[in-house]
Amino acid sequence: MAELFLRISEDGQSVLFAASHAQESVPTRELLLEQLHSVGAERFYLFEKAIDSALAITSQAAELQPGGSGAETIVIAERRNASLVVKAEPDFMRASITVTAPYGGKPATGADILEALKQNRIVKGIRKSQLHQLLEQANRLCPGEKLTLPIAFGRLPEHGIDSRFEPLVDDASHRILKPQVTDDGKVDMLDLGELITVKAGQPLMKRIPATDGVAGFTVQGKALPAKPGKESEFQPGDGTMVSEYDPNLLLAEKSGIPVRKPRGMQVDEALTLKGVNVATGHIDFDGSILITGDVTPGMRVSASGNITVSGFVELAELKAGGDISIIKGIIGRKHDGSKLGCSIEAKGNVTSKFAQFAEITCGQNAQFTLHVLHSVIRAEGEVIVMDQFKRQGTLSGGITEAGYSIRVVNLGALAGIPTVVNAFTKHEYLQHQLQAKHREYQLEAQNVEKIREAQLKLLKLPEHKRPAELAERIQHAAEQHKSQISTLQTDYKQLRAEYEELRSRVMITAYNRIYSGVQSRLEKENLLITQEHGPSKLHIFEQALQCTPL
């Protein structure tokens, strides 16, 4: 039987190697590893250098002199409990635990993990599911093996939502964009429903109050305050009133045509005509106009409210203080030079099925469901050429400018017709706002510097010669300007962040094809399309306008 060179220490925490001159055999590494199993220490942490030293000592028989002290004792292994290391991310929005499996010692328990988190001030967002998973997986580790899992998670604040205003009635543009569904479930592209009017007392719009938001927190329990939404009230237009029973409901005071506004509605008196032609003459009306037929060539129609045309507008001129909705289409013709024969101008939206050889200007969005050919469109909002199913909608030829995005199904034409599209024309206005705010900040900074100089001059005077009233005025001005410069700095940062976010979202999108011959521009960047592309978006990436597949 092999001699036993190893024994467990009295406290059970270490493995001792002992060799003396009385022993007849020389131990080897393999023998020591076998004897570790024999003494139940096969999972202990091994001191490799100590084992090497022990083997070296026993191999030098000369060092074991007769009559010596008896035995050389060396600790070659020890029992180690599981260890835990907690690490939080710099922003304290997540904390992870690394567990090192025990060497024959006690495994980590749930109480150990909670105590380690407590010692590192991780007190919030601890997930029990992650805790159980860590314990379960840690029990399957080999001695000394490490496992890291995130175990606590912070929560970003959910900022409040501004007051919203939801219309309860459609307007004429929605009739064009959403044809009627027949009894058998099919869509009839020719049936655009009844003309939209409202009666006195009818609900027009509801207001959804702003929310406070939900505060967030870090894993160390620090509160992250939420920014409350901005509260806005109704701005009732003519012919509307806020309900006396529900302050969040806007009602019609009279019958007429509803005109949608950003924070309210108005109800216009309606002038209804079967058509506009030489028999009716030109029309100029203070209110909204409803034309159930066509507007024929050479005619002019002007309204302070909305203009709705159930038929075609051909070689005519329409001008509205609100929206213009032309259900069947807009038809122009190229005259001598570059002038187009049909002009549509609205302060609100322009909506139609199609437009060709027309000049269209609007203060909000321009939207078409079939096509726009060889036209000039200038919209302060978006330009959209597609139906609700994104199956048809071609923008080809002409010049199209949008304050924000342009969205179409097909952009350009297979024949390579020159098509100019310019998106995000609002960038100059927004940049001017940023520059103006920055100038305000610089001016205020100069004022702060002047006040600081005045304070320094005052301090140079002997204390008994400093006018108390002047010192008080300077201090009061310093506090005012300090507050103002802080507000301006916050406003500027917010404007800058909003601009960058908007810039990242604005793009030119074609859901089916972009053809060669398209000259695109977004902000100040230009891109000429020289080959056909499938579904794609044109957007700014790394300071350049790029075409990327959807």
C-alpha positions in Angstrom: 0.0 0.0 0.0 1.4 3.4 -1.0 2.5 5.7 1.9 0.1 8.6 2.7 1.9 11.9 2.2 -1.2 14.1 2.6 -3.5 15.0 5.5 -6.3 17.5 6.2 -5.5 20.3 8.6 -7.3 20.3 12.0 -9.7 23.1 10.8 -10.5 21.2 7.6 -9.5 24.1 5.4 -6.1 23.0 4.1 -4.3 19.9 2.8 -0.8 19.4 4.3 2.1 17.5 2.7 4.4 15.9 5.2 7.6 13.8 4.3 10.3 12.5 6.6 13.3 10.3 6.6 11.2 7.4 7.9 9.3 7.2 4.7 10.5 4.7 2.2 9.0 5.9 -1.1 9.4 9.2 -3.0 6.0 10.8 -3.9 5.2 11.9 -7.5 2.7 14.5 -8.8 0.3 11.7 -9.9 0.5 10.1 -6.5 -0.3 13.3 -4.7 -3.3 14.0 -7.0 -4.6 10.4 -6.2 -4.2 11.0 -2.5 -6.1 14.3 -2.8 -9.1 12.1 -3.7 -8.3 9.8 -0.9 -8.6 12.6 1.7 -11.6 14.1 0.0 -9.9 17.2 -1.2 -10.0 16.7 -5.0 -12.0 20.0 -5.5 -9.7 22.1 -3.3 -7.6 24.9 -4.8 -4.1 23.7 -5.6 -0.9 25.7 -4.9 1.1 24.4 -7.9 4.3 26.0 -6.7 3.9 24.4 -3.3 3.5 21.0 -4.9 6.7 21.6 -6.9 8.5 22.6 -3.7 7.3 19.5 -1.9 8.4 17.2 -4.7 11.8 18.9 -4.9 12.3 18.5 -1.1 11.5 14.8 -1.1 13.6 14.1 -4.1 16.7 15.4 -2.3 17.2 12.6 0.2 20.3 14.4 1.6 18.1 17.1 3.1 16.4 14.5 5.3 19.1 13.9 7.8 18.8 11.0 10.4 17.9 12.4 13.7 16.4 15.5 12.1 13.3 17.3 13.2 11.1 14.6 11.8 8.9 15.9 8.9 8.7 18.9 6.5 5.1 20.2 6.3 3.8 22.2 3.3 0.3 23.5 2.5 -0.4 22.4 -1.0 -4.2 23.0 -1.3 -6.9 24.8 0.5 -10.7 25.0 0.6 -12.2 28.1 -0.9 -15.8 29.3 -0.8 -17.5 30.7 -3.9 -16.6 34.4 -4.5 -18.8 37.2 -5.8 -17.8 40.4 -7.7 -20.4 43.1 -8.3 -19.8 45.6 -11.2 -22.1 48.4 -12.1 -22.0 50.3 -15.4 -20.8 53.9 -15.3 -24.3 55.3 -15.6 -25.6 52.8 -13.0 -28.3 51.6 -15.2 -27.2 48.0 -15.0 -25.2 45.9 -12.5 -23.7 42.4 -13.1 -22.4 39.8 -10.7 -19.5 37.5 -11.5 -19.5 34.3 -9.4 -16.4 32.1 -9.1 -17.3 28.5 -8.3 -16.0 27.2 -4.9 -12.9 25.0 -4.5 -14.5 22.4 -2.2 -16.1 25.2 -0.1 -19.6 26.7 0.2 -21.5 27.6 -2.9 -23.0 31.0 -3.3 -26.5 31.4 -1.9 -29.2 33.8 -2.6 -28.5 35.5 0.7 -24.8 35.9 -0.3 -25.8 37.5 -3.6 -28.2 40.0 -1.9 -25.5 40.8 0.7 -22.9 41.5 -2.0 -25.4 43.7 -3.8 -26.1 45.6 -0.6 -22.4 46.1 0.1 -22.1 47.7 -3.4 -25.3 49.8 -2.8 -27.2 48.0 -5.5 -30.7 48.3 -4.1 -33.1 48.8 -7.0 -34.2 46.9 -10.1 -33.0 43.5 -8.8 -34.6 40.7 -10.9 -35.5 37.5 -9.1 -35.5 35.6 -12.4 -31.9 36.6 -13.0 -31.0 35.7 -9.4 -32.5 32.2 -9.8 -30.7 31.7 -13.1 -27.4 32.8 -11.6 -27.7 30.3 -8.7 -28.9 27.5 -11.0 -26.1 27.9 -13.5 -23.4 28.5 -10.8 -24.2 25.1 -9.3 -23.1 23.5 -12.5 -19.8 25.2 -12.7 -16.5 23.4 -12.2 -14.2 24.6 -9.3 -12.8 28.1 -10.2 -15.0 28.5 -13.3 -16.6 32.0 -13.6 -20.0 33.1 -14.7 -21.2 36.7 -15.2 -24.9 37.7 -15.4 -26.7 41.0 -15.2 -28.8 41.0 -12.1 -30.1 44.5 -11.6 -31.5 46.9 -14.1 -32.3 50.6 -13.8 -35.2 52.2 -15.7 -35.0 55.3 -17.8 -37.7 57.9 -17.1 -40.7 57.8 -19.4 -41.3 61.4 -20.1 -44.8 62.7 -20.2 -46.8 63.1 -23.4 -48.0 66.5 -24.4 -51.7 67.2 -24.7 -53.2 65.6 -27.8 -56.2 66.5 -29.8 -58.0 63.7 -31.7 -60.6 64.7 -34.3 -63.9 62.8 -34.0 -65.1 63.7 -37.5 -63.3 63.2 -40.8 -62.7 65.9 -43.4 -62.8 65.7 -47.1 -59.2 64.6 -47.5 -59.9 61.4 -45.6 -62.6 60.5 -48.1 -59.9 60.6 -50.8 -57.4 58.7 -48.8 -59.8 56.0 -47.6 -62.4 54.8 -50.2 -65.5 53.0 -49.0 -65.7 49.3 -48.2 -68.6 47.5 -49.9 -70.9 45.0 -48.2 -68.8 42.1 -49.5 -65.7 43.5 -47.9 -64.1 44.9 -51.1 -62.9 48.4 -51.6 -64.7 50.6 -54.1 -62.1 53.1 -55.3 -64.9 55.2 -57.0 -67.1 55.4 -53.9 -65.8 58.0 -51.6 -68.8 58.2 -49.4 -71.1 61.1 -48.5 -69.8 64.7 -48.3 -68.8 65.5 -44.7 -70.9 68.0 -42.8 -71.7 68.3 -39.1 -74.7 69.4 -37.1 -75.0 71.7 -34.1 -74.1 69.9 -30.9 -72.1 67.2 -32.7 -68.8 66.3 -31.0 -65.9 67.4 -33.2 -62.7 66.8 -31.2 -61.5 65.4 -27.9 -58.6 66.6 -25.9 -56.4 64.0 -24.2 -54.6 65.8 -21.2 -50.9 65.8 -20.9 -49.4 63.1 -18.7 -46.8 63.5 -15.9 -44.6 60.7 -17.1 -43.0 58.0 -15.0 -39.8 58.6 -13.1 -36.9 56.3 -13.6 -34.2 55.1 -11.3 -30.6 53.7 -11.2 -29.6 50.4 -9.6 -28.3 52.4 -6.7 -31.8 53.9 -6.1 -31.2 57.4 -7.5 -34.4 58.8 -8.9 -34.4 60.0 -12.5 -37.2 62.5 -12.8 -39.5 62.4 -15.7 -40.3 65.5 -17.7 -44.0 66.2 -17.6 -45.9 66.7 -20.9 -46.8 70.2 -22.0 -50.4 71.0 -21.2 -52.4 72.7 -24.0 -56.0 73.9 -24.1 -58.5 73.9 -26.9 -58.4 76.8 -29.3 -62.0 76.8 -30.4 -62.6 78.2 -33.9 -65.7 79.8 -35.3 -68.8 77.7 -34.9 -67.4 75.6 -32.1 -67.5 75.5 -28.3 -66.0 73.5 -25.4 -68.7 71.3 -23.8 -69.9 72.7 -20.5 -70.1 69.1 -19.2 -66.7 67.9 -20.4 -63.8 70.4 -20.8 -62.0 67.8 -23.0 -64.7 67.8 -25.6 -65.2 70.3 -28.5 -68.7 70.6 -30.0 -70.2 72.2 -33.1 -72.3 75.3 -32.4 -73.9 75.2 -35.9 -74.2 73.1 -39.0 -71.6 73.3 -41.7 -68.3 71.9 -42.9 -65.7 70.9 -40.3 -62.2 72.4 -40.7 -59.5 70.8 -38.7 -57.0 72.9 -36.8 -54.0 71.8 -34.8 -55.7 72.4 -31.4 -59.3 72.7 -32.4 -61.8 72.8 -35.2 -64.0 75.4 -36.8 -67.3 75.0 -38.6 -67.6 77.0 -41.8 -70.6 78.2 -43.5 -70.8 76.1 -46.6 -71.4 77.4 -50.1 -72.5 74.5 -52.2 -72.1 74.6 -56.0 -72.8 72.0 -58.7 -69.7 73.2 -60.6 -67.7 76.3 -61.4 -67.7 77.4 -65.0 -68.4 80.4 -67.2 -72.1 80.3 -66.0 -71.1 80.8 -62.3 -68.1 83.0 -62.9 -65.2 83.2 -60.5 -66.0 82.4 -56.9 -64.6 84.3 -53.8 -66.3 83.2 -50.6 -65.7 83.9 -46.9 -66.1 80.4 -45.6 -65.8 76.9 -47.1 -66.9 75.9 -50.6 -68.3 72.6 -51.6 -68.3 71.9 -55.3 -70.1 68.7 -56.3 -69.0 68.8 -59.9 -65.9 70.0 -61.8 -64.0 73.3 -61.9 -63.6 74.0 -65.6 -60.6 75.6 -67.5 -59.9 79.3 -66.8 -61.9 79.5 -63.6 -60.7 80.9 -60.2 -62.1 79.7 -56.8 -61.0 81.4 -53.5 -62.2 80.6 -50.0 -61.2 81.6 -46.5 -61.9 78.1 -45.3 -61.7 74.7 -47.1 -62.4 74.0 -50.7 -63.8 70.5 -51.6 -64.2 69.5 -55.2 -66.0 66.2 -55.9 -64.9 66.2 -59.6 -61.9 67.3 -61.5 -60.0 70.6 -61.5 -58.7 71.4 -65.0 -56.6 74.4 -66.0 -58.0 76.4 -63.1 -56.8 78.3 -60.1 -57.8 77.4 -56.5 -56.8 79.3 -53.3 -57.9 78.4 -49.8 -57.2 79.5 -46.3 -57.7 75.9 -45.1 -57.4 72.6 -46.9 -58.1 71.9 -50.6 -59.5 68.4 -51.4 -60.0 67.4 -55.0 -61.5 64.0 -55.2 -61.0 63.0 -58.8 -57.8 64.8 -59.8 -55.9 67.9 -60.9 -55.2 68.4 -64.6 -53.0 71.1 -66.1 -51.1 71.6 -69.2 -47.6 73.0 -70.0 -48.0 76.4 -71.5 -45.3 78.4 -73.4 -42.2 78.5 -71.3 -42.2 76.8 -68.0 -45.6 78.0 -66.6 -48.1 75.3 -65.8 -51.8 75.8 -66.5 -53.2 74.8 -63.1 -52.5 76.4 -59.8 -53.5 75.1 -56.4 -52.6 77.0 -53.2 -53.7 76.1 -49.6 -52.6 77.2 -46.2 -53.5 73.7 -45.0 -53.3 70.3 -46.7 -53.8 69.5 -50.4 -55.2 66.1 -51.1 -56.2 64.6 -54.5 -56.2 61.3 -56.4 -53.6 62.6 -58.9 -52.0 65.7 -60.3 -50.4 66.3 -63.7 -48.8 69.5 -65.1 -49.9 71.4 -62.0 -48.3 73.9 -59.6 -49.3 73.1 -56.0 -48.3 75.0 -52.9 -49.5 74.1 -49.4 -48.7 75.1 -45.8 -49.0 71.5 -44.5 -48.9 68.1 -46.4 -49.6 67.3 -50.0 -51.0 63.8 -50.5 -52.0 61.9 -53.6 -53.2 58.3 -54.0 -52.4 57.5 -57.7 -49.7 59.7 -59.2 -48.0 63.1 -59.6 -46.6 63.7 -63.1 -44.6 66.7 -64.3 -45.8 69.0 -61.6 -44.2 71.5 -59.2 -45.1 70.8 -55.6 -43.9 72.9 -52.6 -45.2 71.6 -49.3 -44.2 72.9 -45.8 -44.9 69.4 -44.4 -44.6 66.1 -46.2 -45.3 65.0 -49.7 -46.9 61.6 -50.0 -47.8 59.8 -53.2 -49.3 56.4 -52.4 -52.6 54.7 -51.6 -53.4 53.2 -48.2 -52.1 49.8 -49.2 -48.8 51.2 -50.7 -49.6 49.4 -54.0 -49.7 52.4 -56.2 -48.3 55.9 -56.2 -45.8 57.3 -58.7 -43.9 60.6 -58.5 -42.3 61.3 -61.9 -41.0 64.4 -63.5 -41.2 68.0 -62.3 -39.9 69.4 -59.1 -41.0 68.4 -55.6 -40.0 70.2 -52.4 -41.1 69.0 -49.0 -40.4 70.6 -45.6 -39.8 67.2 -44.2 -40.0 63.7 -45.7 -41.1 62.5 -49.2 -42.8 59.1 -49.4 -43.9 57.4 -52.6 -44.3 53.9 -54.1 -42.3 54.6 -57.3 -39.9 57.5 -57.7 -39.0 58.5 -61.3 -39.9 56.5 -64.4 -38.4 53.6 -66.3 -37.6 56.0 -69.2 -35.3 57.9 -66.9 -37.4 61.1 -66.9 -35.6 63.9 -65.0 -37.2 64.1 -61.6 -36.1 66.5 -58.9 -36.9 65.8 -55.2 -35.8 68.1 -52.4 -36.7 67.0 -48.8 -36.1 68.7 -45.5 -36.3 72.2 -46.8 -37.3 73.3 -43.3 -33.7 72.8 -42.2 -32.8 76.4 -42.9 -35.6 77.7 -40.8 -34.7 75.3 -38.0 -31.1 76.3 -38.2 -32.0 79.9 -38.0 -33.9 79.2 -34.8 -30.8 77.5 -33.4 -28.6 80.4 -34.4 -31.0 82.9 -32.9 -31.1 81.0 -29.6 -27.3 80.8 -29.6 -27.0 84.5 -30.2 -29.3 85.1 -27.3 -27.1 82.9 -25.1 -23.9 84.8 -26.2 -25.6 88.2 -25.5 -26.6 87.0 -22.1 -23.1 85.7 -21.5 -21.7 89.2 -22.3 -24.2 90.6 -19.8 -23.0 88.2 -17.1 -19.4 89.2 -17.8 -20.2 92.9 -17.5 -21.9 92.3 -14.1 -18.9 90.3 -12.9 -16.6 93.2 -13.8 -18.9 95.6 -11.9 -18.8 93.3 -8.9 -15.0 93.2 -9.0 -14.8 97.0 -9.2 -17.1 97.2 -6.3 -15.0 94.8 -4.2 -11.9 97.0 -4.9 -13.6 99.9 -3.0 -13.2 100.1 0.8 -16.1 98.4 2.5 -17.4 101.7 4.0 -17.4 103.3 0.5 -19.5 100.6 -1.2 -23.1 101.8 -1.7 -25.3 99.2 -0.2 -28.1 99.9 -2.6 -25.8 99.5 -5.6 -24.3 96.3 -4.3 -27.8 94.9 -3.8 -28.9 95.9 -7.4 -25.7 94.3 -8.9 -26.3 91.1 -6.9 -30.0 91.0 -8.0 -29.0 91.5 -11.6 -26.3 88.8 -11.4 -28.9 86.3 -10.1 -31.4 87.3 -12.8 -28.8 86.9 -15.6 -27.5 83.7 -14.2 -31.0 82.2 -14.2 -31.6 83.5 -17.7 -28.4 82.1 -19.1 -29.2 78.7 -17.6 -32.6 78.8 -19.2 -31.2 79.7 -22.6 -28.6 77.0 -22.4 -31.3 74.4 -21.6 -33.4 75.7 -24.5 -30.6 75.6 -26.9 -29.6 72.0 -26.0 -33.2 71.0 -26.3 -33.6 72.6 -29.8 -30.3 71.1 -30.9 -31.4 67.6 -29.7 -34.8 68.0 -31.5 -33.1 69.1 -34.7 -30.7 66.1 -34.6 -33.6 63.7 -34.0 -35.6 65.2 -36.8 -32.6 65.1 -39.1 -32.2 61.4 -38.4 -35.9 60.7 -39.2 -36.4 62.8 -42.3 -35.8 60.8 -45.6 -37.0 60.2 -49.1 -38.6 56.8 -49.3 -39.7 54.7 -52.3 -41.5 51.5 -51.3 -41.2 49.8 -54.7 -38.7 51.4 -57.1 -36.3 54.3 -57.6 -35.5 54.9 -61.3 -32.4 56.5 -62.8 -32.7 60.2 -63.6 -33.8 61.2 -60.1 -31.9 64.2 -58.7 -32.4 64.2 -54.9 -31.4 66.6 -52.3 -31.8 66.4 -48.5 -30.7 69.3 -46.4 -27.5 70.5 -48.3 -26.5 67.1 -49.6 -27.2 66.0 -53.2 -27.4 62.6 -54.9 -28.1 61.7 -58.6 -29.6 58.3 -59.1 -27.9 56.6 -62.1 -29.3 53.1 -61.8 -32.6 51.5 -60.8 -33.1 50.4 -57.2 -35.7 48.3 -55.5 -37.4 49.5 -52.3 -35.0 52.1 -50.9 -34.6 55.2 -48.7 -32.5 58.2 -49.3 -31.1 59.5 -46.0 -28.1 61.3 -44.6 -25.5 59.0 -43.1 -22.1 60.1 -42.1 -22.6 63.6 -43.5 -23.5 62.2 -47.0 -26.8 61.5 -48.8 -27.0 57.7 -49.4 -29.4 55.3 -51.0 -30.0 52.3 -48.7 -32.3 49.3 -49.3 -35.4 49.2 -47.1 
